[in-house]
Amino acid sequence: DPRDDLQQALQSVLEQDLIVDPECRAEMSHPPSQAIHPSCHSITWALQKGRDQESAVLTHRFFYYNATTNSLVGFGRKFFSGGDYDAGQMLMGAVPVESSDNDDNSPTTAIFYVNHTFTSNVAGWGGSAKKIIGRQFMKAKLVDTFTKGQARFAAQRAAAAGDDTNKDVTTEAT
């Protein structure tokens, strides 16, 4: 059942305490029809072609921004209906965290990405191999992207402060 699978995926994320804002957690746990803040949610229907057949796709998107803590959380859920069973949930966020590593007390942000996919089409050893390879590839790509982003932000911060020590980092990261 896609509803149960996606609820389990959301619950596993909430148990990791990635999202500590109680209002955001409450909003994420409500279906859009019972939303506390309906403007955080959007629902769309579309026809998507895959494996030479069209399937109806229901997409639920959620974005929550807290100006007080300067945190952003978003997720996308997809329910596919058609010849087989597919559902997915992607969650991403940028939340401020306290860090003792900063000598200058500059703000630190934790960025996270969690993806759960459920399908009836992947089974056996081949499916497991695809998942392992996909996870390794995604991890490498995300680490590379975030490392480049951090280098750019460090260079921009240094340039704003008039420090040229990080100038080479900008060119390497592009």
Secondary structure, 3 states (H helix, E strand, C coil): CHHHHHHHHHHHHHHCCCCCCHHHHHHHHCCHHHCCCHHHEEEEEEEEEECCEEEEEEEEEEEEEECCCCEEEEEEEEEEECCCEEEEEEEEEEEEECCCCCCCCCCEEEEEEEEEEEECCCCHHHHHHHHHHHHHHHHHHHHHHHHHHHHHHHHHHHHHHCCCCCHHHHHHHC
